Amino acid sequence: MKENRPEQRIRFRTRRQSESKSLRSFALILAAVLVFGGAASVLIFLKNYHFDLSEAFEGIRENSEETTTEPAPLNIKNVNCDILVFCGPDSRERIDFISLVKVKMPENTFTVFSFSPSEKADYSDPSTALAQVYHDKGIDALKAAVAQYSGITPDRYAFCNDTAFKVIADRYGPYKMTIDPGVEYKGSDFVFILPKGRHTLGGDMLLKYMRCLPSIDFTRAMVTQSDIIKMILSQALVPENSGNLINSYSWLANHMTTAIFIVEFSAVADSVKAMMESKDIRFTTVTSAAEYNEN
């Protein structure tokens, strides 16, 4: 009888396969020797030069903490600028309000002087009324006329049409105002009635209030216009709005025609940020160019 023996499997390898396997094994052994040998050599070298690895990693941790916890210092710059601020329709048929705003940093002061668009650069020439100059010749001519009228040459200007003013005012509003006496205006363009008392106003109501007042009480109108501009500035320039100022200014610039370019604003953004976060800004309204120049 034949014995039942377990079947043996015979594996055949070619000579080339055997040589290839030997080469792979040799390569792996050589790589391991180089890695561990190289690491040991580096450690011996560092030890001979008294290099403490724990201090090196501690230094990395310290540097990481410093860069993440310590903000870069603000680049504070001196600013002393007179800005012509005015509003009206794009057709230039009228000026709803016109003011000079003096900005000083790091003193953190704003001075607002409002005057009538009917004022003349040259009182002997009716055609030099500010509103007329703007209508006929545009912004640059208006700047020159304002300089002639007030003795103050605006460094920059910011113009917004009626729609933009309402949007900008609403972004930082609403605004609480005491109206005394009450106002009742019925014109061909709009009707505005506001009884005496405390009111909360948005951009549309503020603009109508400023537009109708000169025909009711001229002196009160100029003071009120300055007070409204002061109020908008005071509610806009607060610590909560100091983040991402470049984007905020880009939004404003897109709603205005202005000679304050984004590059210029970026250069003083740190100063503006420091001012807003200081919670120590002084807003002043004046009624004459002489008072304005004193601030």
Contacts in CASP RR format, 6 or more apart in sequence:
PFRMAT RR
TARGET T0000
AUTHOR 0000-0000-0000
METHOD contacts of the structure
MODEL  1
MKENRPEQRIRFRTRRQSESKSLRSFALILAAVLVFGGAASVLIFLKNYH
FDLSEAFEGIRENSEETTTEPAPLNIKNVNCDILVFCGPDSRERIDFISL
VKVKMPENTFTVFSFSPSEKADYSDPSTALAQVYHDKGIDALKAAVAQYS
GITPDRYAFCNDTAFKVIADRYGPYKMTIDPGVEYKGSDFVFILPKGRHT
LGGDMLLKYMRCLPSIDFTRAMVTQSDIIKMILSQALVPENSGNLINSYS
WLANHMTTAIFIVEFSAVADSVKAMMESKDIRFTTVTSAAEYNEN
46 53 0 8 1.000
74 270 0 8 1.000
74 271 0 8 1.000
74 273 0 8 1.000
74 274 0 8 1.000
75 270 0 8 1.000
75 271 0 8 1.000
76 105 0 8 1.000
76 106 0 8 1.000
76 270 0 8 1.000
76 271 0 8 1.000
76 274 0 8 1.000
77 105 0 8 1.000
77 267 0 8 1.000
77 268 0 8 1.000
77 270 0 8 1.000
77 271 0 8 1.000
78 105 0 8 1.000
78 106 0 8 1.000
79 103 0 8 1.000
79 104 0 8 1.000
79 105 0 8 1.000
79 268 0 8 1.000
79 271 0 8 1.000
80 102 0 8 1.000
80 103 0 8 1.000
80 104 0 8 1.000
81 102 0 8 1.000
81 103 0 8 1.000
81 155 0 8 1.000
81 156 0 8 1.000
82 100 0 8 1.000
82 101 0 8 1.000
82 102 0 8 1.000
82 152 0 8 1.000
82 153 0 8 1.000
82 154 0 8 1.000
82 155 0 8 1.000
82 156 0 8 1.000
83 100 0 8 1.000
83 101 0 8 1.000
83 102 0 8 1.000
83 103 0 8 1.000
83 154 0 8 1.000
83 155 0 8 1.000
83 156 0 8 1.000
83 157 0 8 1.000
83 158 0 8 1.000
83 260 0 8 1.000
84 98 0 8 1.000
84 99 0 8 1.000
84 100 0 8 1.000
84 142 0 8 1.000
84 143 0 8 1.000
84 146 0 8 1.000
84 154 0 8 1.000
84 156 0 8 1.000
84 157 0 8 1.000
84 158 0 8 1.000
85 98 0 8 1.000
85 99 0 8 1.000
85 100 0 8 1.000
85 101 0 8 1.000
85 157 0 8 1.000
85 158 0 8 1.000
85 159 0 8 1.000
85 229 0 8 1.000
86 95 0 8 1.000
86 96 0 8 1.000
86 97 0 8 1.000
86 98 0 8 1.000
86 99 0 8 1.000
86 117 0 8 1.000
86 142 0 8 1.000
86 157 0 8 1.000
86 158 0 8 1.000
86 159 0 8 1.000
87 95 0 8 1.000
87 96 0 8 1.000
87 97 0 8 1.000
87 98 0 8 1.000
87 159 0 8 1.000
87 160 0 8 1.000
87 161 0 8 1.000
87 162 0 8 1.000
87 165 0 8 1.000
87 207 0 8 1.000
88 94 0 8 1.000
88 95 0 8 1.000
88 96 0 8 1.000
88 159 0 8 1.000
88 160 0 8 1.000
88 161 0 8 1.000
88 162 0 8 1.000
88 165 0 8 1.000
89 161 0 8 1.000
89 162 0 8 1.000
90 161 0 8 1.000
92 134 0 8 1.000
92 135 0 8 1.000
92 138 0 8 1.000
93 135 0 8 1.000
94 117 0 8 1.000
94 131 0 8 1.000
94 135 0 8 1.000
95 117 0 8 1.000
95 130 0 8 1.000
95 131 0 8 1.000
95 134 0 8 1.000
96 162 0 8 1.000
96 165 0 8 1.000
96 207 0 8 1.000
96 210 0 8 1.000
96 211 0 8 1.000
97 114 0 8 1.000
97 117 0 8 1.000
97 210 0 8 1.000
97 211 0 8 1.000
97 225 0 8 1.000
97 229 0 8 1.000
98 114 0 8 1.000
98 115 0 8 1.000
98 116 0 8 1.000
98 117 0 8 1.000
98 130 0 8 1.000
98 146 0 8 1.000
99 112 0 8 1.000
99 113 0 8 1.000
99 114 0 8 1.000
99 115 0 8 1.000
99 225 0 8 1.000
99 226 0 8 1.000
99 229 0 8 1.000
100 112 0 8 1.000
100 113 0 8 1.000
100 115 0 8 1.000
100 146 0 8 1.000
100 150 0 8 1.000
100 152 0 8 1.000
100 154 0 8 1.000
100 292 0 8 1.000
101 110 0 8 1.000
101 111 0 8 1.000
101 112 0 8 1.000
101 113 0 8 1.000
101 229 0 8 1.000
101 233 0 8 1.000
102 109 0 8 1.000
102 110 0 8 1.000
102 111 0 8 1.000
102 113 0 8 1.000
102 292 0 8 1.000
102 295 0 8 1.000
103 109 0 8 1.000
103 110 0 8 1.000
104 110 0 8 1.000
105 268 0 8 1.000
105 271 0 8 1.000
105 272 0 8 1.000
105 274 0 8 1.000
105 275 0 8 1.000
106 271 0 8 1.000
106 274 0 8 1.000
106 275 0 8 1.000
107 282 0 8 1.000
108 275 0 8 1.000
108 278 0 8 1.000
108 280 0 8 1.000
108 281 0 8 1.000
108 282 0 8 1.000
109 281 0 8 1.000
109 282 0 8 1.000
109 283 0 8 1.000
109 284 0 8 1.000
109 295 0 8 1.000
110 230 0 8 1.000
110 233 0 8 1.000
110 281 0 8 1.000
110 282 0 8 1.000
110 283 0 8 1.000
110 284 0 8 1.000
111 284 0 8 1.000
111 285 0 8 1.000
111 286 0 8 1.000
111 292 0 8 1.000
111 295 0 8 1.000
112 226 0 8 1.000
112 229 0 8 1.000
112 230 0 8 1.000
112 233 0 8 1.000
112 283 0 8 1.000
112 284 0 8 1.000
112 285 0 8 1.000
112 286 0 8 1.000
113 150 0 8 1.000
113 226 0 8 1.000
113 285 0 8 1.000
113 286 0 8 1.000
113 287 0 8 1.000
113 288 0 8 1.000
113 289 0 8 1.000
113 291 0 8 1.000
113 292 0 8 1.000
114 222 0 8 1.000
114 223 0 8 1.000
114 225 0 8 1.000
114 226 0 8 1.000
114 229 0 8 1.000
114 285 0 8 1.000
115 149 0 8 1.000
115 150 0 8 1.000
115 222 0 8 1.000
116 130 0 8 1.000
116 214 0 8 1.000
116 218 0 8 1.000
116 221 0 8 1.000
116 222 0 8 1.000
117 129 0 8 1.000
117 130 0 8 1.000
117 131 0 8 1.000
117 134 0 8 1.000
118 129 0 8 1.000
118 130 0 8 1.000
118 131 0 8 1.000
119 129 0 8 1.000
119 130 0 8 1.000
119 149 0 8 1.000
120 126 0 8 1.000
120 128 0 8 1.000
120 129 0 8 1.000
120 130 0 8 1.000
120 149 0 8 1.000
121 128 0 8 1.000
121 130 0 8 1.000
121 133 0 8 1.000
121 144 0 8 1.000
121 145 0 8 1.000
121 146 0 8 1.000
121 148 0 8 1.000
121 149 0 8 1.000
122 128 0 8 1.000
122 148 0 8 1.000
126 132 0 8 1.000
127 133 0 8 1.000
127 136 0 8 1.000
128 145 0 8 1.000
128 148 0 8 1.000
130 142 0 8 1.000
130 145 0 8 1.000
130 146 0 8 1.000
130 149 0 8 1.000
133 141 0 8 1.000
133 142 0 8 1.000
133 145 0 8 1.000
134 141 0 8 1.000
134 142 0 8 1.000
134 145 0 8 1.000
139 157 0 8 1.000
139 159 0 8 1.000
139 257 0 8 1.000
143 153 0 8 1.000
143 154 0 8 1.000
143 157 0 8 1.000
146 152 0 8 1.000
146 154 0 8 1.000
147 153 0 8 1.000
147 154 0 8 1.000
150 289 0 8 1.000
150 292 0 8 1.000
151 289 0 8 1.000
152 289 0 8 1.000
152 292 0 8 1.000
152 293 0 8 1.000
156 258 0 8 1.000
156 259 0 8 1.000
156 260 0 8 1.000
157 258 0 8 1.000
157 259 0 8 1.000
158 256 0 8 1.000
158 257 0 8 1.000
158 258 0 8 1.000
158 259 0 8 1.000
158 260 0 8 1.000
159 256 0 8 1.000
159 257 0 8 1.000
159 258 0 8 1.000
160 168 0 8 1.000
160 255 0 8 1.000
160 256 0 8 1.000
160 257 0 8 1.000
162 207 0 8 1.000
164 255 0 8 1.000
164 256 0 8 1.000
165 203 0 8 1.000
165 207 0 8 1.000
166 202 0 8 1.000
166 203 0 8 1.000
166 204 0 8 1.000
166 207 0 8 1.000
167 255 0 8 1.000
168 232 0 8 1.000
168 252 0 8 1.000
168 255 0 8 1.000
168 256 0 8 1.000
169 175 0 8 1.000
169 202 0 8 1.000
169 203 0 8 1.000
169 206 0 8 1.000
169 207 0 8 1.000
169 232 0 8 1.000
170 202 0 8 1.000
170 203 0 8 1.000
171 236 0 8 1.000
172 232 0 8 1.000
172 235 0 8 1.000
172 236 0 8 1.000
172 241 0 8 1.000
173 202 0 8 1.000
173 203 0 8 1.000
173 232 0 8 1.000
173 235 0 8 1.000
174 200 0 8 1.000
174 201 0 8 1.000
174 202 0 8 1.000
175 200 0 8 1.000
175 201 0 8 1.000
175 202 0 8 1.000
175 203 0 8 1.000
175 206 0 8 1.000
175 228 0 8 1.000
175 231 0 8 1.000
175 232 0 8 1.000
175 235 0 8 1.000
176 198 0 8 1.000
176 199 0 8 1.000
176 200 0 8 1.000
176 201 0 8 1.000
177 198 0 8 1.000
177 199 0 8 1.000
177 200 0 8 1.000
177 201 0 8 1.000
177 231 0 8 1.000
178 197 0 8 1.000
178 198 0 8 1.000
178 199 0 8 1.000
179 194 0 8 1.000
179 195 0 8 1.000
179 196 0 8 1.000
179 197 0 8 1.000
179 198 0 8 1.000
179 199 0 8 1.000
180 196 0 8 1.000
180 197 0 8 1.000
181 196 0 8 1.000
182 194 0 8 1.000
182 195 0 8 1.000
182 196 0 8 1.000
182 197 0 8 1.000
183 192 0 8 1.000
183 193 0 8 1.000
183 194 0 8 1.000
183 209 0 8 1.000
183 212 0 8 1.000
183 213 0 8 1.000
183 216 0 8 1.000
184 192 0 8 1.000
184 193 0 8 1.000
184 194 0 8 1.000
185 191 0 8 1.000
185 192 0 8 1.000
185 193 0 8 1.000
185 208 0 8 1.000
185 212 0 8 1.000
185 215 0 8 1.000
185 216 0 8 1.000
187 212 0 8 1.000
190 208 0 8 1.000
190 211 0 8 1.000
190 212 0 8 1.000
192 205 0 8 1.000
192 208 0 8 1.000
192 209 0 8 1.000
192 212 0 8 1.000
194 205 0 8 1.000
194 209 0 8 1.000
199 205 0 8 1.000
201 209 0 8 1.000
206 228 0 8 1.000
209 224 0 8 1.000
209 228 0 8 1.000
210 221 0 8 1.000
210 224 0 8 1.000
210 225 0 8 1.000
210 228 0 8 1.000
213 220 0 8 1.000
213 221 0 8 1.000
213 224 0 8 1.000
213 225 0 8 1.000
214 221 0 8 1.000
222 287 0 8 1.000
223 285 0 8 1.000
223 287 0 8 1.000
226 285 0 8 1.000
226 286 0 8 1.000
226 287 0 8 1.000
227 285 0 8 1.000
230 283 0 8 1.000
230 284 0 8 1.000
230 285 0 8 1.000
233 283 0 8 1.000
234 281 0 8 1.000
234 283 0 8 1.000
237 272 0 8 1.000
237 275 0 8 1.000
237 276 0 8 1.000
237 281 0 8 1.000
238 276 0 8 1.000
238 279 0 8 1.000
239 276 0 8 1.000
239 277 0 8 1.000
239 279 0 8 1.000
241 248 0 8 1.000
241 276 0 8 1.000
242 272 0 8 1.000
242 273 0 8 1.000
242 276 0 8 1.000
242 277 0 8 1.000
243 273 0 8 1.000
245 265 0 8 1.000
245 269 0 8 1.000
245 272 0 8 1.000
245 273 0 8 1.000
246 262 0 8 1.000
246 265 0 8 1.000
246 266 0 8 1.000
246 269 0 8 1.000
249 262 0 8 1.000
249 265 0 8 1.000
249 269 0 8 1.000
250 262 0 8 1.000
253 260 0 8 1.000
253 261 0 8 1.000
253 262 0 8 1.000
253 265 0 8 1.000
265 272 0 8 1.000
275 281 0 8 1.000
284 295 0 8 1.000
286 292 0 8 1.000
286 295 0 8 1.000
END
